[in-house]
Amino acid sequence: MIYWLKEYAAILIERFIETELLSEVVLRFRRSVQTMNKLHKLSHITPDDCKMFDEYMTKYSTYEHSQPHEIPVELPEPDELKADMQKVILWSKEFKSRSA
């Protein structure tokens, strides 16, 4: 069950990037780029925001993609996963207040 949760962590991080960080300007499975009344929100993105999402994408995408058996990937503990997701939720609230 824990492995299943780790896979979905990467998907959740990707969705946060699409919907929150990029304000749905760009979505993976949408052909168009939609900027109307959204583009100004991108100016509130900081280097720290990018760093956080880069770190989480690196950390959690390994569970979604096949890895060589010679280099096993250690699964994070459930408490670590919970703490990371709580941090992203707090980030989301703070980011919304920045770009309001």
KOLPA-949290 format. One line per field, with one value per residue (C-alpha): residue in one letter; residue number from 1; x, y negated, z. Coordinates in nm, 4 decimals. Example, Ala and Ser with C-alpha at 12.3 -4.5 7.8 and 13.67 -1.06 7.14 Angstrom:
2
lodo = A, S;
markol = 1, 2;
c1 = 1.2300, 1.3670;
c2 = 0.4500, 0.1060;
c3 = 0.7800, 0.7140;
***
This chain:
100
lodo = M, I, Y, W, L, K, E, Y, A, A, I, L, I, E, R, F, I, E, T, E, L, L, S, E, V, V, L, R, F, R, R, S, V, Q, T, M, N, K, L, H, K, L, S, H, I, T, P, D, D, C, K, M, F, D, E, Y, M, T, K, Y, S, T, Y, E, H, S, Q, P, H, E, I, P, V, E, L, P, E, P, D, E, L, K, A, D, M, Q, K, V, I, L, W, S, K, E, F, K, S, R, S, A;
markol = 1, 2, 3, 4, 5, 6, 7, 8, 9, 10, 11, 12, 13, 14, 15, 16, 17, 18, 19, 20, 21, 22, 23, 24, 25, 26, 27, 28, 29, 30, 31, 32, 33, 34, 35, 36, 37, 38, 39, 40, 41, 42, 43, 44, 45, 46, 47, 48, 49, 50, 51, 52, 53, 54, 55, 56, 57, 58, 59, 60, 61, 62, 63, 64, 65, 66, 67, 68, 69, 70, 71, 72, 73, 74, 75, 76, 77, 78, 79, 80, 81, 82, 83, 84, 85, 86, 87, 88, 89, 90, 91, 92, 93, 94, 95, 96, 97, 98, 99, 100;
c1 = 0.0000, 0.2805, 0.4291, 0.0920, 0.0837, 0.4346, 0.3310, 0.0432, 0.2667, 0.4400, 0.1049, -0.0118, 0.3070, 0.2599, -0.0995, 0.0098, 0.2577, -0.0072, -0.2987, -0.1421, 0.2074, 0.1272, -0.2352, -0.3575, -0.1893, -0.0381, -0.1878, -0.0380, -0.3339, -0.4690, -0.3606, -0.3932, -0.2125, -0.4686, -0.3460, -0.6620, -0.6733, -0.4048, -0.0706, -0.0168, -0.0105, 0.3101, 0.4972, 0.4541, 0.6587, 0.9863, 1.3099, 1.2241, 0.8939, 1.0784, 1.3403, 1.0774, 0.8925, 1.2165, 1.3158, 0.9784, 0.9610, 1.3064, 1.2173, 0.8786, 0.9062, 1.1422, 0.8460, 0.6427, 0.9145, 1.1026, 1.4393, 1.7350, 1.7548, 2.1232, 2.0311, 1.7280, 1.5194, 1.4461, 1.0841, 1.0313, 0.8558, 0.4824, 0.5518, 0.7951, 0.5392, 0.2742, 0.5089, 0.5966, 0.2314, 0.1451, 0.4270, 0.2849, -0.0629, 0.0763, 0.2725, -0.0499, -0.2304, 0.0626, 0.0977, -0.2729, -0.2377, 0.0615, -0.1173, -0.4595;
c2 = 0.0000, -0.2443, -0.1986, -0.2879, -0.6101, -0.7043, -0.6738, -0.9101, -1.1613, -1.2309, -1.2717, -1.5098, -1.7163, -1.7351, -1.8500, -2.1167, -2.2441, -2.2556, -2.3932, -2.6028, -2.7100, -2.7548, -2.8599, -2.6177, -2.8211, -2.4944, -2.1508, -1.8211, -1.6927, -2.0178, -2.1342, -2.5056, -2.7483, -2.9592, -3.2875, -3.4984, -3.6384, -3.3928, -3.5092, -3.7720, -3.4956, -3.3557, -3.6694, -3.5613, -3.2443, -3.2635, -3.0685, -2.8974, -2.7764, -2.6276, -2.4696, -2.3051, -2.1544, -2.0452, -1.8643, -1.6955, -1.5943, -1.4398, -1.2680, -1.1284, -1.0667, -0.7751, -0.5770, -0.6326, -0.5223, -0.1956, -0.1890, 0.0488, 0.3322, 0.2551, -0.0784, -0.0197, -0.3213, -0.3588, -0.4399, -0.7360, -0.6646, -0.7454, -1.0321, -1.1846, -1.1599, -1.3172, -1.6017, -1.6710, -1.6803, -1.9076, -2.1407, -2.1580, -2.2313, -2.5139, -2.6429, -2.6479, -2.8622, -3.1030, -3.1202, -3.1963, -3.4890, -3.6163, -3.6067, -3.7295;
c3 = 0.0000, 0.0785, -0.2706, -0.4204, -0.2187, -0.3337, -0.6996, -0.6431, -0.4670, -0.7998, -0.9716, -0.6980, -0.7291, -1.1071, -1.0600, -0.8103, -1.0673, -1.3384, -1.1424, -0.8683, -0.9747, -1.3450, -1.2815, -1.5478, -1.8206, -1.9429, -1.8770, -1.9910, -2.1875, -2.3237, -2.6666, -2.6086, -2.3814, -2.1945, -2.0571, -2.0201, -1.6650, -1.5553, -1.6851, -1.4134, -1.1510, -1.2997, -1.1925, -0.8301, -0.8762, -0.6836, -0.7212, -0.3905, -0.5376, -0.8342, -0.6089, -0.3897, -0.6856, -0.8526, -0.5339, -0.4956, -0.8613, -0.8352, -0.5096, -0.6082, -0.9828, -0.9190, -0.7849, -1.0981, -1.3409, -1.3678, -1.1938, -1.2404, -0.9892, -0.9284, -0.7734, -0.5507, -0.4594, -0.0900, -0.0205, 0.2106, 0.5362, 0.5554, 0.7970, 0.5483, 0.2679, 0.4910, 0.5902, 0.2254, 0.1199, 0.4125, 0.3077, -0.0444, 0.0905, 0.3075, 0.0083, -0.1940, 0.0622, 0.0814, -0.2988, -0.3420, -0.1009, -0.3030, -0.6329, -0.5209;
***
